[in-house]
Amino acid sequence: MSSSRRSPLAMAVLALVGEAPMHAYRMQQLIKERHKDEVVNVAQRNSVYQTIDRLLRDGLLKIRETAREENRPERTVYELTDSGRDTLLQWMRTMLSTPSREFPEFPAALAFLPVLGPSDAREALEQRLVALEAKLSALETNLREGSKFLPRLFQIEDEYQREVLKAELAYVRGLVSDLRDEEITWPKGLVP
């Protein structure tokens, strides 16, 4: 079993190449077309190539062919190795079964909330509420539209995201209310 570093993007690359051999650009296209870019960061195209390079070095992928279609750049097509398939399955089992330490920005910002004054913090959280409500609305639309042609199996990450958003919305609404009602206060001398 490979000791390659696990990441959501590496898992996605292995899973896609496990479906069929493909080139990096196609992987990035599929991640976006399938809306998996909501859970896998492919904002930087280079990150896909860096991940592929790492998986090649670790023996989880191999080059199937390099070809050039007319008027197109050269494209390398990758395929999964046996070790890559075994690693993907192990990563999936681990990622599903074992909560990991993750460090998202929002809890970190909450940890240092006293840096802002009460009204500044409340205003920022009210802006977050608007953004979360818009995101939840879009996600619910995607789920509703997707259910017309996709089996539920292919939308479960969206279901999870919806429930996480609902929970965050409820929490932030309560926090804004507590700030508005001065249930949460800053010690004297600490207010910026």
N, C-alpha and C positions, 0 to 999 in steps of 0.2 A: 504494500500500500504506500502510495506517495506521501511525502511529508509536505506537499505544496500548501501554501497559505490559502485558507478558505476565504472567500469573499462572495457577496451576492453576484457581482459581475462575473467572476470566474465560474460560479455555479451556472449562471445563465449561458455563458459561452459553451460550457461542456454540454448542457442540456440541448442547446440548439444544434450543435455539431452532432450530438447523438441522434437527432431526428434525421439529419442528412448532412453529408459533407457540404461545406459552404465557405465562402470567403468572408472576410471581416466586414465589408460594407453590407453584405446581406444580413449578417448577424445584427448589426446596428439597426438596419431597416426593420427586421422582424420584431426586435425589442420595441421599437416605436409603434409599428403597425398594431401590435398586440397590446399596446398600452402598458407594457411591462416596465417602461421608463418611469412609471410611478413608484416602482419598488427597486429598480436597478438603475444606478446612476450612469447614464451614457451621454451626458451633456457634452463631455469632451471626447471627440472621436478618437483621439490619441489613447485614451484609457483602454479602449477595446484592443488596440494594437499592442499596448504594453501588457495587458492581461494575456493575450494570445502568446506573446513572446515568452512570458513566464511559464505558461502551461506547456509550451514546446520544450523549454529547458528542463522542465520537471517530468517530461515524458508522458504527459496526459493527452497531448495532441500530437499529430504528425502531419506533415505536408503530404497531401494526396497528389496535387499537381499544381503547376504554375502555368497559366495560359494568358494569352492576349487576344481579345476579340478585336476586330478591325475598328480603328479610331477609339479604342478604349485603353485605359492604363492596364498594365500587367496585373493579374489577380492571382493570389495564392489561395488555393482551396485546401481547407483543413479537414481532417477527420479525427475521430475519437480513437484512442488506443484502448486496449483491454484495461490497462491501469487507469486510464481516464474514466472509463465506464465504472470501474470498481470505486474509484475515488468519488465520482459524482453520487453514486448510491449511498456511500458512507456519509458524505457531506449532507445529503438530503435527510437521512435519518437523524443526524446530529442536529441540524438546523431546526427540524420539526420537534425533536424531543427535548432539547436542552436549552432553556433560556440563557441568553448570553448577555454580557455586559455591553451595553451600547451607550453611546454618549451623544444623544441628540442635543441640539442647541437650546430648545425651549426649557427643559429642566435646568440647564446650566444658567440660563438667564433668570429663572425663578430663584435659583440659589443666591444670586447676587442682586436681587430686586432692590435692596436698600441703596444701591448706587443712584437710582432715580428717586425723585420725590414722589409722594403719594399721587398727586394729580397727573404727573408725567407718566407714572406707571399705569394708572387707570386708563389714560388716553391710549397708550400703546396697546394695552390689553383689549380695549374696545375696538381698535383697528384690527386686532387679531380675530376678534369675534366676526367681524364683517368678512374677512378673508376665509375663515373656517366655514362660515355659512355658505359662501359661494362655492367653496371646494366640495362641501357635502352635497349641495344641489347638483353640481356637475357630475359627481360620482353616482348619485342616485339616478340621474338621467342615463349615464353610461350603463349602469346595471340593468335598468329597464329596457333600454334599446338592445343591449347585448343579449338579454334573455330571450329575445325573439329568434335568435339564430345560434346561440352558443349554449352548450350544456353547462350546467351550474359549475362543474368541475373546473372550467376555464375562467370562472369569475370569482373564485373563492378569495383570492387576495383582495379583490375590490370589496367583497362583503366584510372582510376583516378591517380594511381601511375605513369603511363606513362606520363600523362599530367603534373603532378607535376615535374617529372624528366626533361621533356623538358624545362619547365620554369626555373628550377634551372640551367640546363646546359646553357641556354641562358644568365642568369644573371651572372653566374660564368665566362663564356667566356668574357663577357663585363668587368667584374671586373679585370680579368687577363690582358686584353688589356689596361684598364685604368692604371693599375699598371705599365705595360711595357712602356706605353707612358708617364708616370709620370703625368697623369691627377689627380691622388691621390698621395699626398705627406705627409710626416711626418714633423711636426714642428721641427725646429732645436733644438737639445738638447733632443728630445724625442726618437730618433732612438737608439735602443739598440746596 
